[in-house]
Amino acid sequence: MGLAECCLLVTGMPGAGKSTVTRLVAERLPRAARLDGDELNQMVVSGYVWALGEPADEAVRQVTLTHRNLCALAANFADAGFTPMIDAMVPTRRKLDFFLDHLAPRRVLFIVLTPGIEACRYRNTIRDPQDRFDFDDYETLEADMKRELGDVGWWFDTAALTPDQTADQIIDQAHHRAPAN
């Protein structure tokens, strides 16, 4: 089974390379769609609340809406013969289960990009200011993700790889190394 029969869910800390890598993988596949949670968030023109913003209940509601929309789009693309590449922050098992439930019965490959905290922190600082994720609790996020998700999917250390090398390895190995369901 190759990537054509799967939905790829790619996560990692801010600056891990999710956007770059999902675009590169999608470009290499014969039929693929890249679905970016941040881009979906930007569809909210009025009343937008940042994922860690206030009021907290509205932030949670909007994150859930974004994730539900990502799943609906991914399912539609998958059912039309495209490989959906989902770029989203999935920090907990509960969030992963949400994606798995909403994408069922499709096979989901779960990839956690892990170039290391310093690489993520640096990459976030060199982004265009409007694309920066104002965040500085990488240590806690990494520990929480490992505790919650450390036994699921492919924890892919990309520290020594270029984005192109990372994309090539995902294409070659994800179907064996990244099953989430």
C-alpha positions in Angstrom: 0.0 0.0 0.0 1.4 3.4 -1.0 0.5 6.9 0.0 -2.3 7.1 -2.6 -4.6 5.1 -0.3 -3.9 7.1 2.8 -4.5 10.4 4.6 -1.3 11.9 5.9 -1.5 13.8 9.2 1.7 15.8 9.8 2.3 17.5 13.1 5.2 18.9 15.1 6.0 21.9 17.2 5.9 25.4 15.7 8.9 25.6 13.3 9.2 21.9 12.8 8.7 22.2 9.1 5.1 21.0 8.7 4.1 23.5 6.0 7.3 23.2 4.0 7.4 19.4 4.1 3.7 18.8 3.4 3.9 21.1 0.3 7.0 19.2 -0.9 5.4 15.8 -0.4 2.2 16.9 -2.1 4.2 18.2 -5.1 5.9 14.9 -5.5 2.7 12.8 -5.6 0.6 12.3 -8.7 -2.6 13.4 -7.0 -2.4 15.2 -3.7 -3.9 18.1 -1.8 -2.3 20.1 1.0 -4.6 21.1 3.8 -3.2 23.7 6.2 -5.0 24.3 9.5 -3.5 27.8 9.7 -4.9 28.7 6.3 -8.3 27.4 7.3 -8.2 29.6 10.5 -7.6 32.6 8.2 -11.0 32.0 6.7 -12.6 33.4 9.9 -12.8 37.1 9.0 -14.6 38.4 12.0 -14.6 37.0 15.5 -11.4 35.1 15.2 -9.8 33.9 18.4 -6.2 32.5 18.4 -5.8 28.9 19.5 -4.3 30.0 22.8 -6.3 33.2 23.0 -9.2 34.5 25.1 -12.0 33.7 25.7 -10.6 30.2 26.0 -13.9 28.5 25.3 -14.2 30.3 22.0 -10.6 29.4 21.1 -11.3 25.8 21.8 -14.5 26.0 19.7 -12.7 27.5 16.8 -9.8 24.9 16.9 -12.4 22.2 16.9 -14.2 23.8 13.9 -10.8 24.0 12.1 -10.1 20.3 12.8 -13.5 19.2 11.7 -13.2 21.2 8.5 -9.7 19.7 7.9 -11.2 16.2 8.2 -14.1 17.0 5.9 -11.8 18.3 3.2 -9.4 15.4 3.6 -12.2 12.9 3.4 -13.5 14.6 0.2 -10.1 14.7 -1.4 -9.3 11.1 -0.4 -12.7 9.9 -1.8 -11.9 11.7 -5.1 -8.6 9.9 -5.4 -6.2 12.5 -4.0 -3.8 12.0 -1.1 -4.6 14.6 1.5 -1.6 16.1 3.3 -3.0 17.5 6.6 -0.7 20.1 8.3 -2.1 20.6 11.8 -1.0 20.9 15.4 -2.0 17.7 17.1 -0.6 17.9 20.7 -2.7 15.3 22.5 -4.1 11.8 22.1 -7.6 13.2 22.3 -6.9 15.5 19.3 -5.4 12.5 17.3 -8.4 10.4 18.1 -10.6 13.2 16.9 -8.9 13.1 13.5 -9.0 9.3 13.4 -12.7 9.2 14.2 -13.5 11.9 11.6 -11.4 10.3 8.9 -12.6 6.8 9.4 -12.7 4.4 7.7 -9.7 5.8 5.7 -6.2 4.8 6.7 -4.3 7.6 8.5 -0.5 7.9 8.6 0.6 10.1 11.5 4.0 11.8 11.3 5.5 13.9 14.0 8.4 16.0 12.7 11.0 16.4 15.4 14.0 18.5 14.3 14.6 19.5 18.0 13.6 22.5 20.1 16.5 24.8 19.1 15.8 24.2 15.3 12.1 24.9 15.9 12.7 28.0 17.9 15.2 29.3 15.3 12.9 28.6 12.3 10.0 30.4 14.0 12.2 33.5 14.5 13.2 33.7 10.9 9.6 33.4 9.5 7.8 36.3 8.0 6.4 38.2 11.1 2.8 37.5 10.0 3.5 33.8 9.9 5.3 33.6 13.2 3.7 31.6 16.0 4.1 33.7 19.2 5.1 30.8 21.5 8.0 30.0 23.8 7.1 26.9 25.8 8.7 24.3 23.5 10.0 22.2 26.4 6.6 21.7 27.9 5.0 21.1 24.5 7.6 18.5 23.6 7.3 16.7 26.9 3.5 16.7 26.7 3.5 15.4 23.1 5.9 12.6 23.9 3.9 11.6 26.9 0.6 11.7 25.0 1.6 10.5 21.6 5.1 8.9 21.9 3.8 5.4 21.0 1.9 6.4 17.9 2.9 7.1 14.4 6.4 8.0 13.1 8.4 10.4 15.3 10.7 11.5 12.5 13.9 13.2 13.6 14.6 15.6 10.7 17.4 17.6 12.3 20.1 16.4 9.9 17.9 16.5 6.8 16.9 19.1 4.2 13.2 19.6 3.6 13.7 17.8 0.2 15.3 14.8 2.0 12.6 14.8 4.6 9.9 14.8 1.9 11.6 12.0 0.0 11.9 9.8 3.1 8.2 10.4 3.9 7.2 9.2 0.5 9.5 6.2 0.8 8.8 5.1 4.4 5.6 6.6 5.8 3.3 3.8 4.7 5.5 1.4 6.8 6.5 3.6 9.7 3.6 6.0 10.4 0.3 4.0 10.8 -2.0 5.7 13.3 -4.9 3.3 12.9 
